[in-house]
Amino acid sequence: MSDWPEHTVILGVPVHNVDYDEALALMERFIESGQPHQVATVNPEFIMRARRDAEFLQVLKRADLCLPDGVGLLWAGRVLGRPFKARVTGVDTTWRLMGLAAQRGYRVFLLGARPGVAERTAQVLTDAHRGLCVVGTYAGSPSPHEEEAIGALIRPVQPHILLVAYGAPAQDKWIARNQPRLGVPLAMGVGGAFDFISGVARRAPLVMQRMGLEWLHRLYREPWRWRRMTALPLFTLHVLRQRITAGHE
């Protein structure tokens, strides 16, 4: 499409330069097309994982829209001379997408998270967005052994939107494997969005979000995540190396 948004390739992963309004406009086009489209919410951890996971890298390369979710990506864009318009987070995109779904009458299925969390998320979302039609919720797992059973739940209710909260890279690989046979026009991996929306997990205060310090708040609340955070210094070094290499070409 001639009006497709520009993207920046960061360590091999394409990330689209969109703000929330542009992302939602694209998702509406995906849904109206009736054809399967995958959306990924990319952050530095995604990119570093994709460097050692060839399957995940290919999933991200083939995704129709890769959102710049993560303050580290905004930094990388500036360093590479391709600044992003905005950070587009999975949680906020989910909220806005559900508002669009309520307006347009799109059917929604929530898949993933711990048992009971998708149901609580559906209640919060339907309370917030009058007319929102959530046609199904299920925790399940990303195991290939459960895919047929999950498909049997999703196909009959024919959702327009499928949100998958298994965490990366499992959720994104699951979508890539299953979406073509589910008949769902828009599928998006949303990580911990259900936990935040349902209240199971507490999101960082707004001032920390604006300062790009959500990662610090989450690390304080979930200290076990420190192992994942070790990817950030490596991400910084590799981005600087990409800039130097590009400058010599």
C-alpha positions in Angstrom: 0.0 0.0 0.0 1.3 3.4 -0.9 0.3 5.0 2.4 1.9 2.2 4.5 3.8 3.7 7.5 7.6 3.8 7.4 9.5 1.4 9.5 13.0 1.3 11.0 14.9 -2.0 11.1 16.4 -2.3 14.6 18.9 -5.2 14.8 17.0 -7.0 12.1 13.5 -6.4 13.4 11.2 -3.9 11.5 9.4 -1.4 13.8 6.7 0.8 12.3 6.7 4.6 12.9 3.1 5.1 14.0 1.2 6.9 16.8 -1.9 5.6 18.4 -4.4 7.1 15.9 -2.4 5.7 13.0 -2.1 2.3 14.5 -5.8 2.1 15.2 -6.6 3.3 11.7 -4.5 0.5 10.3 -6.1 -2.1 12.5 -9.5 -1.0 11.4 -8.4 -1.5 7.8 -7.1 -5.0 8.7 -10.4 -5.9 10.2 -12.5 -4.5 7.3 -10.4 -6.5 4.8 -11.5 -9.8 6.4 -8.0 -11.2 5.8 -5.7 -12.3 8.7 -3.3 -9.7 10.0 -0.9 -10.0 12.9 0.2 -7.1 15.2 3.2 -7.4 17.5 4.1 -5.0 20.4 7.8 -4.8 20.1 10.2 -3.8 22.9 14.0 -4.3 23.4 13.5 -7.7 25.0 11.6 -8.8 21.9 14.5 -7.7 19.7 17.2 -9.3 21.8 15.2 -12.6 22.0 14.8 -12.6 18.2 18.6 -12.4 17.8 18.9 -15.9 19.2 15.5 -17.2 18.1 15.3 -17.5 14.3 11.6 -18.5 14.4 10.6 -15.5 16.5 12.6 -13.2 14.2 10.7 -14.5 11.1 7.4 -14.0 12.9 8.2 -10.4 13.6 9.5 -9.8 10.1 6.2 -11.2 8.7 4.0 -9.3 11.1 1.8 -6.7 9.4 2.3 -4.1 12.1 5.1 -4.0 14.7 4.3 -1.3 17.3 7.1 0.6 19.1 6.3 -0.5 22.6 9.3 0.3 24.9 11.2 3.5 25.7 14.3 1.7 24.5 13.0 1.7 21.0 12.4 5.5 21.1 16.0 5.9 22.1 17.2 3.5 19.4 15.2 5.4 16.8 16.9 8.7 17.7 20.4 7.1 17.8 19.8 5.6 14.3 18.5 8.9 12.9 15.0 7.5 12.5 13.0 8.9 15.5 9.6 7.4 16.3 6.6 9.6 16.7 5.5 8.0 19.9 5.7 5.0 22.1 2.6 2.8 21.4 2.1 0.4 24.3 0.2 -2.9 24.3 -1.9 -1.9 27.3 -3.0 1.5 25.9 -3.5 0.1 22.4 -5.8 -2.6 23.8 -7.9 0.0 25.6 -8.2 2.1 22.5 -8.8 -0.9 20.2 -11.7 -2.0 22.5 -13.2 1.4 22.2 -13.1 1.1 18.4 -14.6 -2.4 18.7 -17.5 -1.1 20.7 -18.2 1.7 18.2 -17.9 -0.6 15.1 -19.6 -3.7 16.6 -16.5 -5.8 16.3 -16.5 -9.1 18.2 -13.6 -9.8 20.5 -12.0 -13.0 22.0 -9.6 -12.8 24.9 -7.1 -15.7 25.1 -4.4 -16.3 27.7 -3.2 -15.1 31.1 -3.8 -17.1 34.3 -7.2 -18.8 34.8 -9.9 -16.2 35.5 -7.9 -13.2 34.4 -9.3 -13.0 30.9 -12.8 -13.1 32.4 -12.0 -10.3 34.8 -10.5 -8.3 31.9 -13.6 -8.8 29.8 -15.7 -7.4 32.6 -13.6 -4.4 33.1 -13.5 -3.7 29.3 -17.3 -4.2 28.8 -18.0 -1.9 31.8 -15.7 0.8 30.3 -16.9 0.5 26.7 -20.7 0.3 26.3 -21.7 -2.2 23.6 -18.4 -4.0 23.5 -19.1 -7.6 22.4 -16.7 -10.1 24.0 -17.7 -13.4 22.5 -15.2 -15.6 24.4 -12.5 -15.8 27.0 -10.1 -18.7 27.8 -6.8 -19.1 29.6 -5.4 -22.2 28.0 -1.8 -22.4 27.1 0.4 -21.9 24.0 1.2 -25.6 23.8 0.7 -27.0 20.3 -1.1 -29.9 21.9 -3.9 -27.5 22.9 -4.3 -25.7 19.7 -7.0 -27.8 18.2 -9.2 -27.4 21.3 -8.6 -23.6 21.4 -9.5 -23.4 17.7 -12.7 -25.2 18.4 -13.7 -22.4 20.9 -12.7 -19.5 18.6 -13.9 -20.5 15.2 -17.6 -20.9 15.9 -17.9 -17.4 17.5 -16.1 -15.7 14.6 -14.3 -12.8 16.4 -13.0 -9.9 14.4 -10.3 -9.4 17.0 -8.2 -11.9 19.0 -6.0 -10.7 21.8 -3.4 -13.3 23.0 -1.7 -12.9 26.4 0.8 -15.7 26.6 3.9 -13.4 26.7 6.5 -13.2 24.1 7.6 -15.1 22.1 5.0 -17.8 22.8 2.0 -15.5 22.0 3.4 -14.3 18.7 4.5 -17.7 17.5 1.0 -19.0 18.5 -0.7 -16.4 16.4 1.6 -17.0 13.4 0.8 -20.8 13.6 -2.9 -20.6 14.2 -4.4 -17.3 12.8 -4.6 -18.5 9.1 -7.0 -21.3 10.1 -9.0 -19.4 12.6 -10.5 -16.8 10.2 -9.7 -13.9 12.6 -8.8 -10.7 10.7 -6.8 -9.1 13.5 -4.7 -10.9 16.1 -2.4 -9.1 18.5 -0.1 -10.4 21.2 -0.6 -8.3 24.3 1.8 -9.7 26.9 0.7 -8.7 30.4 -2.1 -6.4 29.3 -4.8 -8.5 30.8 -3.1 -8.5 34.2 -2.9 -4.7 34.2 -6.4 -4.1 32.8 -8.0 -6.6 35.3 -6.1 -5.1 38.2 -4.2 -8.3 38.9 -1.0 -6.3 38.4 -0.5 -2.6 39.1 0.8 -0.4 36.4 3.4 2.3 37.1 2.2 5.7 38.1 1.5 8.1 35.2 4.5 10.2 36.0 6.8 7.2 35.7 5.1 6.2 32.5 5.8 9.6 31.0 9.4 9.5 32.2 9.9 6.1 30.5 10.4 4.3 33.9 7.7 1.7 33.7 10.4 -0.9 33.6 11.8 0.2 36.9 8.4 0.1 38.6 7.7 -3.4 37.2 11.1 -4.6 38.3 10.4 -3.3 41.9 7.0 -5.1 41.8 8.4 -8.3 40.2 12.1 -8.7 41.2 12.4 -12.0 39.3 12.3 -10.0 36.1 15.9 -8.8 36.6 17.2 -11.6 34.4 15.2 -10.2 31.5 16.5 -6.7 32.2 20.1 -7.9 31.5 19.1 -7.7 27.8 18.9 -3.9 27.9 22.6 -3.1 28.2 23.3 -5.5 25.3 20.6 -3.9 23.3 22.2 -0.6 23.8 25.6 -1.8 22.7 24.2 -3.6 19.6 22.2 -0.5 18.5 25.3 1.7 18.8 27.2 -0.9 16.8 24.4 -0.8 14.1 24.8 3.0 14.0 28.5 2.9 13.5 28.2 0.2 10.9 25.6 2.1 9.0 27.8 5.2 9.1 30.6 3.4 7.3 28.4 2.1 4.5 
